[in-house]
């Protein structure tokens, strides 16, 4: 029984490490891209407490990473569109 518990603990730890590394690679912003986005931001450039930031999404149940993310805060009823690199009305 102790061996089974130890194996389950190791598997859980490995799966968490893989999930964390996948999330980090999805939200990583290259400095040149970030600088360009910051120049086009018509709102306030700030650090958000999760990976969703103020980025537009039609999926209201999307899952956000638990990581600090720099992005444009477009203000009330607007969001940042990564494709056009500008603030647009919420979808």
C-alpha positions as CSV (number, residue, x, y, z in Angstrom):
1,X,0.0,0.0,0.0
2,X,2.8,2.4,0.8
3,X,4.4,1.7,-2.6
4,X,1.2,2.5,-4.4
5,X,0.9,5.8,-2.5
6,X,4.5,6.7,-3.3
7,X,4.0,5.9,-7.0
8,X,0.8,8.0,-7.1
9,X,2.5,10.9,-5.4
10,X,5.4,10.8,-7.9
11,X,3.0,10.7,-10.9
12,X,1.0,13.6,-9.5
13,X,4.1,15.7,-9.0
14,X,5.3,14.9,-12.6
15,X,1.9,15.8,-14.1
16,X,1.9,19.2,-12.2
17,X,5.4,20.0,-13.4
18,X,4.4,19.3,-17.0
19,X,1.2,21.3,-16.8
20,X,3.1,24.3,-15.3
21,X,5.7,24.2,-18.0
22,X,3.0,24.0,-20.8
23,X,1.2,27.0,-19.3
24,X,4.3,29.1,-19.0
25,X,5.2,28.5,-22.7
26,X,1.6,29.5,-23.8
27,X,1.7,32.9,-22.1
28,X,5.3,33.9,-22.8
29,X,5.5,37.2,-24.6
30,X,8.6,38.0,-26.6
31,X,10.1,41.4,-25.7
32,X,9.8,42.8,-29.3
33,X,6.2,41.8,-29.5
34,X,5.4,43.2,-26.1
35,X,7.1,46.6,-27.0
36,X,5.0,46.8,-30.2
37,X,1.8,46.0,-28.3
38,X,2.6,48.5,-25.6
39,X,3.1,51.2,-28.2
40,X,-0.4,50.4,-29.7
41,X,-2.2,50.2,-26.4
42,X,-4.8,53.0,-26.1
43,X,-5.5,52.0,-22.5
44,X,-3.1,51.5,-19.7
45,X,-0.3,49.0,-19.9
46,X,-0.1,47.0,-16.7
47,X,0.6,43.7,-15.0
48,X,-2.4,41.4,-14.6
49,X,-2.6,38.6,-12.0
50,X,-3.4,35.8,-14.5
51,X,-2.7,34.8,-18.1
52,X,-6.1,36.0,-19.5
53,X,-5.3,39.6,-18.8
54,X,-7.7,41.8,-20.7
55,X,-7.5,39.7,-23.9
56,X,-10.7,39.2,-25.8
57,X,-12.3,35.8,-25.8
58,X,-15.7,34.6,-26.9
59,X,-15.4,31.8,-24.3
60,X,-16.7,33.1,-21.0
61,X,-15.6,29.9,-19.3
62,X,-12.0,29.9,-20.5
63,X,-9.3,28.8,-18.1
64,X,-6.5,31.3,-17.2
65,X,-3.0,30.5,-16.2
66,X,-1.9,31.6,-12.7
67,X,0.9,33.8,-13.8
68,X,1.6,37.6,-13.9
69,X,1.0,38.8,-17.4
70,X,1.8,42.3,-18.9
71,X,-0.9,43.5,-21.2
72,X,-3.1,46.4,-22.2
73,X,-6.0,47.2,-19.9
74,X,-8.5,48.7,-22.4
75,X,-11.0,49.8,-19.8
76,X,-14.7,49.1,-19.2
77,X,-16.5,47.2,-22.0
78,X,-13.4,46.9,-24.1
79,X,-10.7,44.2,-24.4
80,X,-7.3,43.7,-26.1
81,X,-7.4,41.9,-29.5
82,X,-4.2,40.0,-30.1
83,X,-4.8,39.8,-33.9
84,X,-5.3,43.5,-34.6
85,X,-3.2,44.6,-31.6
86,X,-5.8,47.2,-30.5
87,X,-8.6,47.7,-28.0
88,X,-12.0,46.7,-29.3
89,X,-15.5,46.4,-27.9
90,X,-16.1,43.2,-25.9
91,X,-17.4,40.4,-28.0
